[in-house]
Amino acid sequence: MIRILQQDNRIIKIIFAVIIGLAVITMVITLVPGIFDNTDANASTVFATVRSPGLLGRVSGDSTPIQTTEVNQLAQRQLQQQKLPDFLLPYMANRAGQILVQRAILKHEADRMSLQVSDQDLARELKTGPFAQYLFPNGTYIGDDAYMNFVQAAFQTSRGDFESQVKQDMELNRLQALITGGVTVSDSAVRDAYRIQGTKVKFDYAVISADDLRKTINPTDAELQKFFQQNQTRYASAIPETRKIQYVSFDASSLPGGKPQVTDADIQAYYTQHQAQYQVKEQVKVRHILIAVPQGADAKTDAAAKSKAEDLLKQIKAGGNFADLASKNSDDPGSKTAGGELGFLDRGKTVPEFDKAAFSLNPGQTSDLIKTQFGYHILQVEEKKTEHLRPLSEVKAEIVPVLEQQKSGAVEQTFAQQLAAQSQKEGIDKTAAAHNLKAVTTDYVAKDGVIAGLADGSALLTGAFGASKGAAPASVSTGDGYAIFQVVDVKAAHAPDFNEYKSHIADDYREQQVPQLLNAQLLKLNDRAKVTNDLRKAAAEMNIPLKTSDLVGKDGQVPDLGAMSGPGAVAFTLAKGAISGPINAGRVGIVLSVTDKQEPSAEDITKNFTATREQLLNEQHEEIFRVYIAGLTEKYEKSGSIRYSKKQPAPGASPFGS
């Protein structure tokens, strides 16, 4: 509930993702091969420029530049929304660029067909569409100032850009409706689709495990020798490169002159420079009870919710336990289990009605009923914090470790540079001895190996495998200090000795044989089951385990077989008692026999008819529009209407800071 109260950001973001910025084409866009092959020497700040093809394939019309910043911003937003790791940013930027290019192409086509959206159309959309509940709650306009604040807070853009984006999205929706408007689905196709979709099956299934088969493969030495010879290229670098490294390491305790000390003057200076960090905002700690009223609810529903809230308020004022009543009655799932507890809230972070009430009450006070867009609330303030600066005496213990780390880090870095320079002149051994440190020489270690004695040897290994044998000593961080290292010797990657590598070769041999053996066993089982018309008997003869599924639909999961929308979907096409063909699911091979089949009744089909038709229509709309976009993109490419910059900044570079 706290996220909803905080200006309803979650819902706004969902609407933004669906309505604004790519709503039309992100559902149907595909990565068209070759779309990024055409380059031109545009400015580095421009990712691409799109124009409309004219007669005889000539380029005509206004151009639409797509800024590199737009591409990077969309890529970053998609990365965050999908919670993907940062290393996928280049891929996401590539995809974002294509989305924006294809969106520009669609805009040109929509303009050519005179599908532009008027100001009147926009006004109607804002008043009746998904944004109406924010801009016209209860049918009343919130006012220009509130409108601009809403757009800035929700989308970090201006009112003009917001309305331009909404208009463009409406125009592209018109284009999609025009292209796909003639699509129909027959009644029989709808019934057939739901008959399959609503069918449930139960089946016996014999499972041949690739892992079990692997254990039965016991090659002779001669077979392994032959396999080793046939795969010489595969094993040419099987033994990775290793390096012998000499290093000397130290931490803060080994610094000349000891660990740097932090003075009171240092603490005062840091505190003065970072006072904003210790500024406490005005906050209030609140419990609440919500009696929800659905959006668009009628007067009767609203009155019932209000009556229930009023009754709870009477109980609280009569001495009832607020937390107990919240746990039993609140419609806020996020706080009811905690007795309505919302924790500390900053001023201005919740919806206005809630915010005003919370900050106007004193600790221990309970509010009257408060009406918001979510329903009726009862608030109880538990604690308040006034805006103030935390005194130095209170934060000193937090500052000292920071300064100690900063001072030690600076001195350690300087000492590491000194040791590296000295090691280049005198060698690591003599340098270590001169400072009462210990020089260490490792055995040959691989790039993904471990350096014993270091808290974190990853930087040392990375540095060592990027340096030449005998190169000048260099320094790297070790997590709790620094190390100065030098590469003593290098063993290049090479082919292994057969006897030393025999177990690995045997594993590789088995892995190569498994698919063939699995397929052979699977075909044998299937043939035997069909001959005997008895899967259970055939599985017993071949000593293959037989399992039985639950009664499952197409959205179900079955152990070993996985999702029933995958290879197991064949079960829905079989009659009761029928035996499937061989199902190769990678690490398992399966043959199944349907033991029960329950198709949806005519009543079920009728009940789900409208939803199924809508689903089929949406699928066909998307497929037709996907084909339309692909063809349109090809047309623009062939006419030279899409031009890409040769000097594109690296994805995620300047627009997002260093």
C-alpha positions, -999 to +999 in steps of 0.1 A: +000+000+000+028+024+008+039+023-029+003+031-040+001+060-015+033+074-027+016+092-057+006+058-071+040+055-089+037+018-096+004+022-115+017+053-133+048+034-145+026+005-157+004+029-177+035+047-190+049+013-202+017+004-219+003+037-232+033+059-237+066+051-255+063+022-278+030+007-268+019-001-303+050-018-317+069-034-287+043-062-286+050-071-323+085-059-331+110-085-342+147-081-347+147-078-385+180-092-399+202-066-415+185-035-401+217-021-387+239-028-418+231+005-435+254+032-421+259+069-429+281+097-415+255+114-394+265+133-363+276+111-334+247+124-314+222+110-339+216+073-339+196+072-371+175+093-395+143+080-410+126+095-441+096+085-462+103+067-495+090+086-525+081+077-560+105+052-578+122+045-545+135+080-540+137+094-505+113+122-498+095+140-470+105+152-437+133+134-418+129+121-383+162+120-364+166+095-336+190+107-309+215+084-294+204+096-260+169+084-268+182+049-276+204+047-245+176+060-222+151+034-236+177+007-232+184+017-196+147+018-188+140-016-203+171-030-185+157-018-152+121-028-158+131-063-168+157-065-139+185-076-163+223-074-156+242-043-168+263-064-193+233-068-215+231-031-221+247-033-256+221-058-266+193-038-251+206-007-269+206-025-302+170-036-296+159-002-284+174+014-315+154-009-337+122-002-318+127+036-322+135+033-359+105+011-366+083+034-345+095+063-367+087+043-398+052+037-386+048+074-377+057+083-413+032+058-427+004+070-403+011+106-414+010+096-450-025+080-444-037+112-427-042+094-393-029+124-373-046+131-339-062+165-333-061+185-301-098+176-296-089+139-300-062+143-274-085+161-249-111+134-253-084+107-247-071+124-215-106+128-202-118+093-208-087+071-213-063+055-187-051+089-175-086+102-166-084+089-130-053+111-125-063+142-145-100+141-141-108+123-108-146+120-103-149+139-137-133+171-124-101+185-139-072+188-114-060+221-128-030+231-150-005+233-121-014+199-108-014+185-144+022+198-150+033+185-116+018+151-124+036+148-158+069+160-143+068+136-113+056+106-132+075+109-165+102+135-159+091+154-190+072+186-199+035+188-205+041+195-242+063+164-247+039+143-228+009+153-249+030+149-281+039+114-270+002+105-263-008+119-297+018+098-315+008+067-296-029+073-305-019+078-341+000+045-342-029+027-326-051+040-354-026+026-379-026-008-362-064-008-362-065+001-399-041-026-409-056-054-387-092-042-388-104-068-413-093-098-392-120-122-382-121-155-364-148-181-372-171-195-344-158-230-352-122-218-348-130-203-314-147-235-302-118-257-315-093-234-298-110-235-264-117-273-268-079-278-269-072-250-245-097-263-219-089-300-223-073-319-194-054-352-197-040-378-174-014-402-188+012-428-180+047-419-193+079-439-196+110-419-190+144-427-205+170-405-187+201-393-206+220-393-173+211-430-167+222-439-202+254-421-197+263-444-168+260-474-192+286-462-216+320-477-207+344-472-236+377-491-239+410-474-240+412-481-277+379-463-283+391-434-262+424-432-281+406-431-314+382-404-301+411-384-288+429-386-322+397-377-341+392-346-319+427-332-319+415-297-327+390-298-298+418-307-274+446-285-288+441-259-260+424-281-234+450-274-208+447-236-203+476-211-201+492-209-167+516-184-152+541-183-124+538-150-105+560-133-079+544-108-056+547-089-023+516-078-005+508-055+025+479-040+044+474-009+066+493-026+095+525-027+074+525+010+064+557+029+073+548+050+103+518+029+111+481+034+104+472+071+097+454+087+126+421+108+123+421+141+141+392+161+155+400+187+129+396+161+102+362+150+116+350+186+119+360+194+083+343+162+069+311+170+089+310+206+076+315+195+040+288+167+043+261+184+064+234+176+038+241+139+045+231+144+081+200+165+075+170+146+088+137+153+069+104+159+086+089+124+090+059+108+106+054+072+117+019+060+109-005+030+111-036+029+090-067+009+081-079+010+045-114+000+035-110-001-002-135+013-028-128+000-063-123+026-091-157+035-107-177+019-079-213+029-076-228+049-047-241+018-029-206+002-028-190+034-016-216+039+011-211+003+024-173+009+026-178+042+044-202+026+069-177-001+077-149+024+082-171+045+104-179+015+126-142+007+130-134+043+139-161+041+166-144+010+180-110+027+181-123+058+198-140+035+223-107+020+232-104-008+206-068-019+197-059-002+164-033-029+154-058-058+160-086-040+140-062-033+112-050-069+110-086-082+108-102-056+086-077-035+065-078-040+027-041-031+024-023-064+021+011-047+025+005-035+060-025-054+075-003-083+088+018-057+106-012-041+123-014-014+096+022-003+102+036+019+074+068+030+091+082+065+087+069+086+058+085+117+043+063+148+038+049+150+003+056+114-006+020+101-002-012+112-019-023+147-008-053+137+014-032+111+033-002+134+036-022+163+050-038+142+077-007+123+087+014+155+093-014+174+110-018+148+138+002+145+170+017+112+183-011+091+197-039+108+178-063+090+155-077+107+124-113+110+113-122+092+081-100+102+052-112+096+016-086+090-011-088+074-046-083+041-029-111+042-004-115+052+032-086+054+056-082+057+094-047+069+105-030+067+138+003+087+143+028+069+165+059+092+163+071+124+146+105+137+136+110+174+129+134+185+103+169+190+118+206+186+115+221+157+134+248+171+157+284+161+153+284+143+186+257+119+172+274+112+139+311+112+149+312+074+152+299+071+116+325+096+103+356+082+118+357+048+099+351+067+066+380+090+073+402+061+084+395+043+052+401+073+031+435+081+048+447+046+048+436+041+012+456+072+001+487+062+020+485+026+009+482+036-028+513+059-024+533+031-007+523+006-034+536+030-061+568+034-042+573-004-038+566-009-075+592+017-085+617+002-061+610-033-073+617-023-109+652-012-098+661-037-072+637-067-077+608-078-056+629-100-033+652-071-022+623-046-020+603-069+002+633-075+025+640-038+028+605-032+042+602-064+063+577-079+039+576-113+024+580-121-013+559-150-026+563-170-058+532-190-068+531-223-086+518-221-122+483-208-118+454-204-143+435-172-150+406-185-129+428-198-101+433-187-065+462-168-050+466-182-015+472-156+012+454-127-005+419-116+005+411-110-031+435-122-058+413-115-088+428-082-097+463-097-094+454-125-118+437-102-142+468-080-142+492-109-145+474-124-175+475-091-192+512-085-187+542-100-205+568-123-189+594-101-171+574-069-176+579-041-150+563-048-116+528-034-112+505-028-082+469-039-077+444-038-049+439-070-029+408-061-010+426-053+023+457-037+009+479-039-022+502-063-040+531-056-063+536-084-088+557-096-118+551-125-142+580-149-138+571-175-164+543-185-188+531-219-199+510-216-231+477-234-235+484-269-249+470-303-256+469-327-227+487-360-223+462-388-230+468-407-198+466-375-176+434-364-193+418-398-198+388-392-174+379-359-192+381-376-226+358-404-213+333-378-201+334-361-235+330-395-253+300-404-232+284-370-238+288-374-275+273-409-275+243-401-253+220-384-279+224-413-303+218-439-276+188-420-262+172-417-296+178-454-303+163-465-270+134-441-274+125-455-309+128-491-296+105-483-267+080-466-290+080-495-315+075-521-287+047-501-271+029-498-304+034-535-312+020-546-278-004-517-276+007-516-239+032-489-228+034-503-193+044-538-206+069-523-230+085-502-203+088-532-179+104-553-206+131-527-212+134-519-175+124-483-180+106-465-152+069-457-157+052-427-141+017-413-140+007-377-143-020-358-125-050-345-145-034-315-162-043-287-186-021-269-211-009-245-184+002-274-162+036-288-154+046-325-153+079-338-137+105-347-164+083-335-192+080-299-180+054-274-193+025-290-210+026-262-236+059-278-248+066-313-262+040-328-239+012-308-257+008-338-281-011-355-253-041-332-259-043-343-295-045-380-286-076-401-278-080-419-245-058-451-247-037-438-275+001-440-273+022-410-285+052-411-308+087-407-294+091-374-275+128-362-273+130-335-247+168-332-246+179-348-214+150-373-214+131-393-239+094-400-232+066-421-246+032-415-231-002-432-231-034-412-223-054-428-195-080-401-191-092-372-211-117-345-201-128-321-227-146-289-218-184-291-220-205-271-244-214-248-214-177-242-207-170-234-243-199-209-244-189-194-211-153-188-224-163-180-260-158-142-259-125-143-241-112-170-264-123-151-295-105-120-281-074-140-275-073-154-310-080-120-325-052-104-305-028-131-316-038-126-353-036-088-350-001-091-336+010-115-362-004-095-391+011-063-377+044-080-372+045-090-408+034-055-418+062-039-399+088-063-413+077-056-449+076-018-442+111-019-427+124-038-457+108-012-480+124+017-462+158+000-461+158-008-498+150+028-507+177+042-484+152+058-461+170+047-430+205+060-424+226+051-394+254+071-379+289+056-383+300+074-351+276+061-325+287+066-289+290+034-269+256+024-254+252+038-220+281+063-222+276+100-219+238+102-214+241+085-180+273+100-166+306+085-157 
